[in-house]
């Protein structure tokens, strides 16, 4: 579904964007013809004179003042007859952003903002403080800010950081708790032992449940035939997690989500987290994991790609391969030699590192990626697939418990790259 189709669906299904609800007069009641014309007029638009082959939709639909404002906001970017659209006027864009937030729900606002950026090349307006203050933060807008952060003048930097921080806060509220719960729960399950050495190491609740069938009624006692222990204390580092992120331009949304997840993982004492971003250069941002905004303003989207070099660096930082999960987040378009990439990946797997290749970490569908490299990695035992942010915590839990990741993906309808035959 393209952007126009998304907007059309939002406008036609989300009737609150066009004013009254379809069922405002009672559930199931027929919408009047004038109201139906009004809605279709707003969805389809009209020419500057309100005429189409001698037929005036305005005269039949009776656009109110608010409807005219909605119509004007839509026509700024969707009218085929309006030359130049929003043009290069920052004040005009700021007013337009205010209008669309007034007359449309947030889901429609985000689509319209993204369309305006793509249709009229408004990236340069992100350099202006007035424009930044008017933005409704979403993943696409923040990705654009991150991509252009090196061009933003100092006078607008703090405002830009405020936009990014607002989205990061939204993402943390949505994703932090599921990630912490999934990882902590997986670590607890993964470190159970059937041979606790001291009473303090026995998980009595689980031990009792596991031995209820051995209850002796006359003694009102359970004879525990199997003890379940906690294993190592949760305060100890139990897993090393390396997020290795491709910062080429196509991976912008993945970089945003990865930064948030990296910060959440870094807050857990039971895992040691490292975050590495790369293009042809490699930057270790582990020391900045306490603030995802700092991470995002430390990346440089665009440029070439040296996946082999990034994996080589990550391998040099790994001290406990059998306890390490390396998540390569990349579309796998290698700028260097593919043989070197595969050799380095094979070395990691051979040392005991659990490697997962995510072709994208975003809300979008199937991404563009190098299918040959994905298949070659699959042949080495490295599953390659796209993952949504909401599924990522469960993926990390499955990896911690050393489940078959390809089977995990299949159980959720996620298609993984097939090995080369």
C-alpha positions as CSV (number, residue, x, y, z in Angstrom):
1,X,0.0,0.0,0.0
2,X,1.5,3.4,-1.0
3,X,1.3,6.6,1.0
4,X,-1.7,7.9,-0.9
5,X,-3.6,4.7,-0.3
6,X,-2.7,4.9,3.4
7,X,-4.0,8.4,3.7
8,X,-7.1,7.6,1.7
9,X,-7.8,4.7,4.1
10,X,-7.2,6.9,7.2
11,X,-9.5,9.6,5.9
12,X,-12.3,7.3,4.8
13,X,-12.2,4.8,7.7
14,X,-11.1,7.2,10.4
15,X,-14.2,9.4,10.0
16,X,-13.2,11.5,13.0
17,X,-10.7,13.2,10.7
18,X,-13.5,14.5,8.7
19,X,-15.7,15.7,11.4
20,X,-18.7,13.7,12.6
21,X,-18.6,10.0,13.1
22,X,-20.5,7.9,10.5
23,X,-22.6,6.6,13.3
24,X,-23.1,9.9,15.2
25,X,-26.9,9.7,14.5
26,X,-27.1,6.1,15.6
27,X,-25.3,2.9,14.9
28,X,-26.1,1.5,11.5
29,X,-28.1,4.4,10.3
30,X,-27.6,5.5,6.7
31,X,-25.3,8.4,6.0
32,X,-27.2,11.2,4.2
33,X,-26.3,12.0,0.6
34,X,-25.0,15.5,1.4
35,X,-22.8,14.1,4.2
36,X,-21.5,11.4,1.9
37,X,-20.7,14.0,-0.8
38,X,-18.9,16.2,1.8
39,X,-16.7,13.3,2.8
40,X,-15.8,12.2,-0.7
41,X,-15.1,15.9,-1.6
42,X,-12.6,16.1,1.2
43,X,-11.0,12.8,0.3
44,X,-10.8,13.4,-3.5
45,X,-10.3,17.2,-3.5
46,X,-11.3,19.5,-6.3
47,X,-9.9,22.0,-8.7
48,X,-9.2,25.6,-7.7
49,X,-12.6,26.8,-8.9
50,X,-14.5,24.0,-7.3
51,X,-15.7,22.7,-10.7
52,X,-15.1,19.3,-12.3
53,X,-16.6,18.9,-15.8
54,X,-19.3,21.5,-14.9
55,X,-20.2,19.6,-11.7
56,X,-19.6,21.5,-8.4
57,X,-19.0,19.2,-5.4
58,X,-18.7,22.2,-3.2
59,X,-22.2,23.3,-4.0
60,X,-23.6,19.9,-3.1
61,X,-21.3,19.1,-0.2
62,X,-21.6,22.5,1.4
63,X,-18.1,22.8,2.9
64,X,-18.1,24.5,6.2
65,X,-15.3,26.8,7.3
66,X,-13.5,24.0,9.1
67,X,-13.9,21.8,6.1
68,X,-12.4,24.4,3.9
69,X,-9.4,24.5,6.3
70,X,-9.1,20.7,6.1
71,X,-9.4,20.9,2.3
72,X,-6.7,23.6,2.1
73,X,-4.3,21.6,4.3
74,X,-4.8,18.5,2.1
75,X,-4.5,20.4,-1.2
76,X,-1.1,21.9,-0.1
77,X,0.5,18.5,-0.8
78,X,-2.0,16.4,-2.7
79,X,-3.5,18.9,-5.3
80,X,-2.2,18.3,-8.8
81,X,-3.1,21.8,-9.8
82,X,-1.3,23.7,-7.0
83,X,2.2,24.6,-8.3
84,X,5.1,24.1,-5.8
85,X,3.0,22.9,-2.9
86,X,4.3,24.2,0.4
87,X,7.4,25.7,-1.3
88,X,10.2,26.9,0.8
89,X,8.5,29.1,3.3
90,X,9.1,28.0,6.9
91,X,6.4,30.1,8.4
92,X,3.9,28.8,5.9
93,X,4.9,25.2,6.7
94,X,4.6,25.9,10.4
95,X,1.1,27.2,9.9
96,X,0.3,24.1,7.8
97,X,1.6,21.8,10.5
98,X,-0.6,23.6,13.0
99,X,-3.6,23.2,10.7
100,X,-3.2,19.5,10.2
101,X,-2.8,18.9,13.9
102,X,-6.0,20.8,14.5
103,X,-8.2,19.1,11.9
104,X,-6.8,15.6,11.7
105,X,-6.0,12.8,14.1
106,X,-2.3,12.0,14.9
107,X,-2.2,8.9,12.6
108,X,-3.2,11.1,9.6
109,X,-0.8,13.9,10.7
110,X,2.1,11.6,10.5
111,X,1.3,10.4,7.0
112,X,0.8,13.9,5.8
113,X,4.1,15.1,7.3
114,X,6.0,12.3,5.7
115,X,4.3,12.9,2.3
116,X,5.2,16.6,2.5
117,X,8.9,15.7,3.1
118,X,9.0,13.4,0.2
119,X,6.9,15.4,-2.3
120,X,8.4,18.8,-1.8
121,X,11.9,18.2,-0.5
122,X,11.2,19.9,2.8
123,X,14.3,18.5,4.5
124,X,15.9,21.9,4.4
125,X,13.1,23.3,6.5
126,X,14.1,20.9,9.3
127,X,17.1,23.2,9.7
128,X,14.9,26.0,11.0
129,X,13.8,26.2,14.7
130,X,10.3,27.3,13.9
131,X,9.7,24.3,11.8
132,X,11.2,21.9,14.4
133,X,9.0,23.3,17.1
134,X,5.9,22.5,15.0
135,X,6.7,18.9,14.3
136,X,4.6,16.0,15.6
137,X,7.4,13.5,16.4
138,X,7.2,10.1,14.6
139,X,9.7,7.6,13.6
140,X,10.0,8.9,10.0
141,X,10.4,12.5,11.0
142,X,13.0,11.6,13.7
143,X,14.9,9.4,11.2
144,X,15.1,12.5,8.9
145,X,16.4,14.7,11.7
146,X,19.0,12.1,12.7
147,X,20.1,11.7,9.0
148,X,20.5,15.5,8.8
149,X,21.8,16.2,12.3
150,X,25.2,17.2,11.1
151,X,23.6,20.0,9.0
152,X,21.4,21.4,11.7
153,X,22.7,24.8,12.8
154,X,23.7,25.2,16.5
155,X,20.7,27.6,17.0
156,X,18.3,24.7,16.2
157,X,20.3,21.8,17.7
158,X,18.5,21.9,21.1
159,X,15.1,22.1,19.5
160,X,16.0,19.2,17.2
161,X,17.1,17.2,20.3
162,X,13.8,18.0,21.9
163,X,11.9,16.5,19.0
164,X,14.1,13.3,19.1
165,X,13.8,13.1,22.9
166,X,10.0,13.3,22.7
167,X,9.9,10.3,20.3
168,X,12.4,8.4,22.4
169,X,10.3,8.9,25.5
170,X,7.2,7.5,23.6
171,X,9.2,4.5,22.4
172,X,10.6,3.8,25.9
173,X,7.1,3.9,27.4
174,X,5.9,1.4,24.8
175,X,8.9,-0.9,24.7
176,X,11.0,-0.7,27.8
177,X,8.9,-2.8,30.2
178,X,8.3,-5.6,27.7
179,X,12.0,-5.8,27.0
180,X,13.0,-5.8,30.7
181,X,10.4,-8.4,31.5
182,X,11.3,-10.7,28.6
183,X,15.0,-10.6,29.2
184,X,14.8,-10.9,33.0
185,X,12.3,-13.8,32.7
186,X,14.5,-15.6,30.1
187,X,17.6,-15.2,32.2
188,X,15.8,-16.7,35.2
189,X,14.6,-19.7,33.2
190,X,17.9,-20.1,31.5
191,X,19.9,-20.2,34.7
192,X,17.8,-22.8,36.6
193,X,19.8,-25.6,38.1
194,X,18.7,-29.0,39.4
195,X,21.7,-29.1,41.8
196,X,21.6,-26.2,44.1
197,X,24.4,-26.4,46.5
198,X,23.0,-24.4,49.4
199,X,19.5,-23.9,50.8
200,X,19.6,-20.2,49.8
201,X,20.0,-21.3,46.1
202,X,16.8,-23.3,46.1
203,X,13.8,-21.8,44.4
204,X,11.3,-23.1,46.9
205,X,8.1,-22.0,45.0
206,X,9.0,-23.8,41.8
207,X,10.5,-26.8,43.8
208,X,7.2,-27.3,45.6
209,X,5.1,-27.0,42.4
210,X,7.3,-29.5,40.7
211,X,6.9,-32.0,43.5
212,X,3.2,-31.8,44.4
213,X,2.7,-35.3,43.2
214,X,5.0,-36.5,46.0
215,X,2.7,-35.1,48.7
216,X,2.2,-37.5,51.7
217,X,-1.1,-36.7,53.2
218,X,-0.7,-38.4,56.6
219,X,2.5,-36.5,57.2
220,X,1.3,-33.3,55.4
221,X,4.6,-33.2,53.8
222,X,6.1,-33.0,50.3
223,X,9.1,-35.1,49.6
224,X,11.0,-33.2,47.0
225,X,12.6,-35.6,44.6
226,X,13.8,-32.8,42.3
227,X,15.2,-29.5,43.5
228,X,15.1,-26.4,41.3
229,X,17.7,-23.8,42.0
230,X,18.3,-20.2,41.0
231,X,21.7,-20.9,39.5
232,X,23.9,-17.8,39.5
233,X,22.6,-14.8,41.3
234,X,20.8,-12.3,39.1
235,X,23.2,-9.5,40.0
236,X,25.9,-11.3,38.0
237,X,26.4,-10.7,34.3
238,X,24.8,-13.7,32.6
239,X,24.9,-12.7,28.9
240,X,26.8,-10.4,26.7
241,X,24.7,-8.7,24.1
242,X,26.2,-6.9,21.1
243,X,24.1,-4.7,18.9
244,X,26.0,-4.1,15.6
245,X,24.0,-1.6,13.6
246,X,24.4,-0.6,9.9
247,X,24.0,3.2,9.7
248,X,23.5,3.4,6.0
249,X,20.6,5.7,5.0
250,X,18.1,2.9,4.4
251,X,18.5,1.7,8.1
252,X,17.4,5.0,9.7
253,X,14.3,3.7,11.6
254,X,16.3,0.6,12.6
255,X,19.0,2.8,14.2
256,X,16.3,4.7,16.2
257,X,14.7,1.6,17.6
258,X,18.1,-0.1,18.2
259,X,19.3,2.8,20.2
260,X,16.3,2.7,22.5
261,X,16.6,-1.1,23.0
262,X,20.3,-0.7,23.6
263,X,19.6,1.8,26.4
264,X,17.0,-0.5,28.0
265,X,19.3,-3.5,27.9
266,X,22.2,-1.4,29.4
267,X,20.0,-0.7,32.4
268,X,19.9,-4.4,33.3
269,X,22.7,-5.6,35.5
270,X,22.4,-9.2,34.4
271,X,23.5,-8.4,30.8
272,X,26.5,-6.6,29.5
273,X,25.5,-4.6,26.4
274,X,27.7,-3.2,23.7
275,X,26.4,-1.0,20.8
276,X,28.4,-0.5,17.7
277,X,27.4,1.5,14.6
278,X,29.2,1.3,11.3
279,X,29.3,2.4,7.6
280,X,32.8,2.2,6.2
281,X,34.0,3.5,9.7
282,X,33.2,1.8,13.0
283,X,32.0,3.7,16.1
284,X,31.6,2.1,19.5
285,X,28.8,4.0,21.3
286,X,28.6,1.8,24.3
287,X,29.7,4.6,26.7
288,X,26.6,6.6,25.6
289,X,24.1,3.9,26.2
290,X,22.6,5.8,29.1
291,X,21.0,8.3,26.7
292,X,19.5,7.1,23.4
293,X,19.4,10.8,22.2
294,X,23.1,11.1,22.5
295,X,23.5,7.9,20.6
296,X,21.3,9.1,17.8
297,X,23.2,12.4,17.5
298,X,26.4,10.4,17.4
299,X,25.5,8.3,14.3
300,X,26.1,9.5,10.8
301,X,23.5,7.9,8.4
302,X,24.6,7.4,4.9
303,X,27.9,6.4,3.3
304,X,29.3,3.0,2.4
305,X,29.1,-0.3,4.3
306,X,31.8,-2.5,5.7
307,X,30.0,-5.3,7.5
308,X,33.1,-7.5,7.6
309,X,35.0,-4.8,9.4
310,X,32.2,-4.2,11.9
311,X,32.0,-7.9,12.7
312,X,35.8,-8.1,13.1
313,X,35.7,-5.2,15.6
314,X,32.8,-6.8,17.5
315,X,34.7,-10.1,17.6
316,X,37.7,-8.4,19.1
317,X,35.5,-7.1,22.0
318,X,34.0,-10.5,22.9
319,X,35.5,-12.1,26.0
320,X,33.0,-15.0,26.5
321,X,31.8,-16.3,23.1
322,X,29.5,-19.0,24.5
323,X,27.6,-16.4,26.5
324,X,27.4,-13.8,23.8
325,X,24.5,-12.9,21.5
326,X,25.5,-10.7,18.5
327,X,22.6,-9.0,16.7
328,X,23.7,-7.7,13.3
329,X,21.1,-5.2,12.1
330,X,21.7,-4.6,8.4
331,X,20.2,-4.9,5.0
332,X,23.4,-6.9,4.2
333,X,24.5,-4.8,1.2
334,X,28.2,-5.2,1.7
335,X,30.5,-2.6,0.3
336,X,33.6,-4.7,0.6
337,X,34.3,-8.3,-0.2
338,X,31.5,-10.7,0.5
339,X,34.0,-13.5,1.1
340,X,35.5,-11.5,4.0
341,X,32.0,-11.0,5.5
342,X,31.2,-14.7,5.4
343,X,34.6,-15.7,6.7
344,X,34.2,-13.3,9.7
345,X,30.6,-14.5,10.3
346,X,31.8,-18.2,10.2
347,X,34.5,-17.3,12.7
348,X,32.0,-15.9,15.1
349,X,29.7,-18.9,14.9
350,X,32.6,-21.3,15.2
351,X,33.8,-19.6,18.4
352,X,30.3,-20.2,20.0
353,X,28.8,-16.7,19.5
354,X,25.0,-16.8,18.8
355,X,24.6,-14.5,15.7
356,X,21.3,-13.2,14.4
357,X,20.9,-11.0,11.3
358,X,18.0,-8.6,11.4
359,X,17.4,-7.2,7.9
360,X,15.4,-4.4,9.6
361,X,14.1,-3.5,13.0
362,X,11.1,-1.4,12.1
363,X,7.4,-1.3,11.8
364,X,7.5,-1.6,8.0
365,X,7.0,-4.8,6.0
366,X,9.5,-6.8,4.1
367,X,12.7,-4.6,3.6
368,X,15.0,-4.4,0.6
369,X,18.1,-6.5,1.3
370,X,20.9,-8.5,-0.3
371,X,19.2,-11.9,-0.7
372,X,22.4,-13.7,-1.6
373,X,24.2,-12.6,1.5
374,X,21.2,-13.4,3.7
375,X,21.0,-16.9,2.2
376,X,24.8,-17.4,2.6
377,X,24.5,-16.4,6.3
378,X,21.6,-18.8,6.8
379,X,23.9,-21.5,5.4
380,X,26.3,-20.7,8.3
381,X,23.5,-21.1,10.8
382,X,22.7,-17.4,11.1
383,X,19.0,-16.7,10.7
384,X,18.2,-13.6,8.7
385,X,14.8,-11.9,8.8
386,X,13.1,-8.6,9.5
387,X,11.7,-8.0,13.0
388,X,9.2,-5.5,14.3
389,X,10.1,-3.5,17.5
390,X,7.2,-5.2,19.4
391,X,8.5,-8.7,18.6
392,X,12.1,-7.8,19.5
393,X,11.9,-8.5,23.3
394,X,10.5,-12.0,22.6
395,X,13.3,-12.6,20.1
396,X,15.9,-11.7,22.7
397,X,14.3,-13.9,25.3
398,X,14.4,-16.8,22.8
399,X,18.0,-16.1,22.1
400,X,18.9,-16.0,25.8
401,X,17.2,-19.4,26.3
402,X,19.1,-20.7,23.2
403,X,15.9,-21.6,21.4
404,X,16.0,-22.3,17.6
405,X,15.6,-18.8,16.3
406,X,14.4,-19.9,12.8
407,X,11.7,-22.0,14.5
408,X,10.8,-19.0,16.7
409,X,10.4,-16.8,13.6
410,X,8.3,-19.5,11.8
411,X,6.0,-19.8,14.8
412,X,5.2,-16.1,14.3
413,X,4.8,-16.2,10.6
414,X,8.1,-14.4,10.0
415,X,9.9,-15.5,6.8
416,X,13.6,-16.2,7.2
417,X,16.1,-16.3,4.4
418,X,16.7,-19.8,3.1
419,X,20.2,-21.3,2.9
420,X,21.9,-21.4,-0.5
421,X,21.3,-24.9,-2.0
